[in-house]
Amino acid sequence: PGPSCDLFACGRILLQCFCQGKEAVPSLSMERFQVALAVWVGARCPRTQDRYDLLWAFNELRQEKPEQGEDLASIENVGIRRAIGRCIKRSRYSRLGCCEEAADLLAAATLWLNMSAEFLRSHEVAVEEASRKQMLERFYSDAHAKLDKEESCRPNSSTAPDLLHALEESSGREELSAIWNLCSCELGRSHVARIIEVLKGWTQRRSIQAVCFATFSENLPEDLQDAFCELFSHEHELHSGERHASPAPLPRKAPAQRRAIDKLHHGKTYAAVADDQERPIQLFLQDVALPARALPTGQFSVEELLRRHSLWLAVNFVSELDLTPSTSAFCEVKPLSVGTAPGAMRVLSFAVSRSRILTSLSLRSSDIDDEGGLLLASALSECHSLQRLDLSDNDLGPRAAFKVLQAAEQNLTMLDLSRNRLGCAGARAIADALGSCQKLLELRLCKNGLGQEGGEALAEGLLSNTVLQDLDLADNEVNLPTATAILRAVNASRFLRRLRLDSNEPWYASGNEALIGAFTDQIASSCLESLSLRHCGLRSAGAGQLFDALAQNTSLRCLNVSWNGIRQEAAAKIAAALAAPNSALEELDLRDNHLGSQEALAASLWQVFVPMVKAGRDHRLVRRRTGSSHSAGASDEPPEPALPAIEGYRSTNSRLRIMHLANNGITTGGASRLAQLVPAFTGMEELVMYHNPLIGDSGAEALSKLLQPAHPARGLRRLSLAACGVGDVGCSALMGSLAKNQVLTSLDLSCNALTDACAPGIAEVLGFRDSALQVLNVAMNQLSTWGLCQLVDAAARRREGDIPEIDVSCQDSPRADDEVELAASNEALSKFKGLR
C-alpha cells in the first residue's frame, strides 16, 4: 500500500458518504482485477509478464473512466463530483497526489471550512439560552404567586423545593421559544444546508421559533433556494391572514423580532396544536419579519440586496418589491442595478418564477436590455401572483416587450413600459398582444417614439381589448389625426376611462381647424373620465373648441390642459363649460397658461355666474361697477375688487372639487373676483394658485374671507398661495380667518415675504385646539430664530388635537442660521421640517 492506494480508498469512502451512505458497488473491471490480483498473490507473486489474465484485467481497469465505472452521476454538486473523481482516477497524471490535496479540494467545493464551531452549535446554544430564561422567568413568576398567597416576604424552607418541582413538571409540558440568531454569520451553501438539516431533522427543532440572519456569502444554487423557501413556505399562509397564538416571551436582546412574532402569532394556544403539526417558524432578514409587504427603502436598497446576495430571498418573501437603483446628482459612478450586476438577472428570473407572494415588482432604470427582458418574460409565465410590473427606462426592445406582455397576460393589472424606445414595431407588437390580455387595467407607454404608425396600430389594438382602463401615450410624437383615431377607438370600445396624450405634436402644427374639430367632436360623446392634454400646443383656438365640446360631455371628471399657451380668448368658453348643467368636471388643471392677463378668467366667470347682491331690500344682478344699478345701455365691464356682499348666484357648480390656476399671471383684482366666485362652486375643496406673484397682500386678504366660518365656501380644505407675493399683512389676514376655521387641512405660504411680524398670528393658529390644519408650509420666507421659537412654543403648548406638519426650512433671515435651543417636547419638534 502507498499514497495512491490511500487516496483511492479515501475517494471510495467519500463517494459512499455523498451517496447518502449507499454502498459504492465496484465496477465489473474492478472486480475482474481484484480476482486476477488474488490469484496472482495466491501463486506467490510470479513474474507478471506471463500472467495474461492479470495484465488484461489491469489494462481494462486502466482504460475505464471513473465517472463511468463509479456512481458519481448521483452527486449534483459539480465541485464535489470533480474532487472525488480525481481521487479515484486510474491515471497518475490526473490523479491527486495525496489525501491532503483531496481535503483541500473538497473543502473548497463544500465550503465546510467556513462553518465555525460556534455556528455548528449555535442552534443548541439558542435553545439552551431560551431554556434558562424560561426557567428563570417561570421560577420568579411562581415564587411571587406563592409568596403573595402566603402573604410572606421571605420564602420558607419548603417553598423553593416546591417551586422547583412545579417548574420541572411544567417544563415538560410547554415548548420553548428560542431565536436562532445568525446575523453575525455570512451564510454560504454549507451553512444553509446545515440550517435546513437542523430545522427538518433535529429532535429539538420545535423549540426554535425564529431564525434571524443578515447576509449570504454567495448566490445559492437553485435547488438550495427551493429547499430554503419550502422550509418557510407555511409563513405565506400567515401573510394572507391566518394567525397563531403568542408564545412565551422572547429574549430581550431582540425587541423587533419579539414584537413582530407577538403580532404574527395571536389567536390560539400552542397546546391546541396537534402533536404532528409543526409550529410555524418566523424568518427575519436582520430586524424585518418575513414575509413582508415591503422592505424599508433606506435599509434594503437594491445595491444592499445585491451586496448581501439576498435578491432571491426578497423576491420570494416580499409582496411589493422596489428594485429601482438609487440616484444621486453628485455620484460619478453609475449605481449598481439588477442589469449591471453579474448574474443578478438570472437569479432574479429564477426567483420570480418560484415566488408565490410577489404582487408588485419595480425594475425602473435597471439596465435590463432586450436579453434580460426575454429572460424575465420566461419567468413571468410561472409567477401567477404578480399584478404590477414596472419596466420603464430599460431599453427592452419590441421583442422583449411583446414577450413580457404575452407571458403575464393572465395576471398583470399594471404594466409600465415607458422610455424603452419601442418605436413603431413595438407598438404593433403590443397591439397584437392587447387582445389576449384578460386583466390588464393600466398600460404606460410614454416616451417610446411610437409615431403616427404606432399610434394607429394601438388604436386598432384597443378595439379588441375589453378590460384596459388607463392608457398613457405621453411624449410619443403622436399627431392630431392619430390622436383622433385613438380617441375614436376608445369611444367605440367604451371601456377605457383614463387617457394621457401629454407632450405630443402641437395642435397648432396641424394648421387646420377641421382636424381640431374632429378631435373635439369625439370628446363630446366620449366615455373617458380623465383626459390629459398637457403641453400639446392647444392655444386659445383649440382650447375654445375643446371646452365647447365639454359643455355637452357628461362623463369627463378630470381634465389637464396645463402649459398650452391658452390666453384670454378662451376664458369665456372655459366659464361657459363650467356653468353648463351637464358638466361632470371634478378637477380642472389650467396651470402654466395666460388666463390671468387682463383678469380674463375671473371676468368671464363673473359674467357667467352673475353674483346677486342685496342693497337694502332690492335684489339686483351686478354686471358693472359697484354702486351702479343695471340699466339699459350701461357698460358690461366687470366690477372693481371692492365688491358688495354676495347673496346668491344665477349659476352654480356642485361638481368641481379641485381647480389649478398656478402660474397664470393672476393679479390682485383677479384674486379678489375669484374669492367672490368660489362660493358658486359649492363642492370646491382645493384651490391651487401658486406662482402668481401679483396677487400680493390685497389678494390674500380677499382670499382670507374664504376661510371665515360664516363664509359660504365652507368646504375649502386645501389652499396654495406659494410664491404669490404675500407679506405680513396678507398672512395676518389669513391667520385671523384660520384661527376659527375647522375645515382647512393644508395651507401653503412658502416662498413669500413673511417675517417675524406674522409669527404671533401663525402661533395662535397652531395653538387652536379645534383647528383641522394638518400641513402648514412657510418655507423659504424670512422668519428669524425668534419667529421660529414662537411657532415651536405654540405647538408645544397645544394640549388637545394633533400638531400639524410644519415646514420652516430655508429661511432667508440674518438670524435664521442660529441653532434653535428649545425645551419643547420631542413630539412637537418632530413636526417641524427644516428646524435644526
ABEGO torsion letter per residue (X at the ends): XBAAAAAAAAAAAAAAAAAGGBBBBBBAAAAAAAAAAAAAAAAGGBBAAABAAAAAAAAAAAABBAAAABBAAABABAAAAAAAAAAABABAAABBABAAAAAAAAAAAAGAAABBAAAAAAAAAAAAAAAAAAAAAAAAAAAAAAAAAAGBABBBAAAAAAAAAAAAAAAAABBBBBBBBAAABBBBAAAAAAAAAAAAABAAAAABABBBBABBABBBBAAAAAAAAAAAAAAAAAAAGBBBBBBBBBBAABAAAAAAAAAABBGBBAAABBAABBBBBBBBBEABBOBBABBBAAABBAAAAAAAGAAAAAAAABABBBABBBBBAABABBBBBAAABBGAAAAAAAAAAABAABABBBABGAGAEAAAAAAAAAAAAABAABABBBABGAGAEAAAAAAAAAAAAAABABBBABGAGAEAAAAAAAAAAAAABAABABBBABGAGAEAAAAAAAAAAAAABAABABBBABGAGBBAAAAAAAAAAAAAAGABABBBABGBBBAAAAGBAAAAAAAAAAAAABABABBBABGAGAEAAAAAAAAAAAAABAABABBBABGAGBBAAAAAAAAAAAABAABABABBBABGBAAABGGAAAAAAAAAAGBBBBBEABBBBBABBBGBBBBBGBBABBBBABBBBBABBABBBAABABBBABGAGBBAAAAAAAAAAAAABAABABBBABGBAAAEAAAAAAAAAAABAABABAABABBBABGAGBBAAAAAAAAAAAAABAABABBBABGBABBAAAAAAAAAAAABAABABABBBABGBABBAAAAAAAAAAAAABABEBBBBBBABGBBBAAAABBBBBABBAAAAAABBGBX
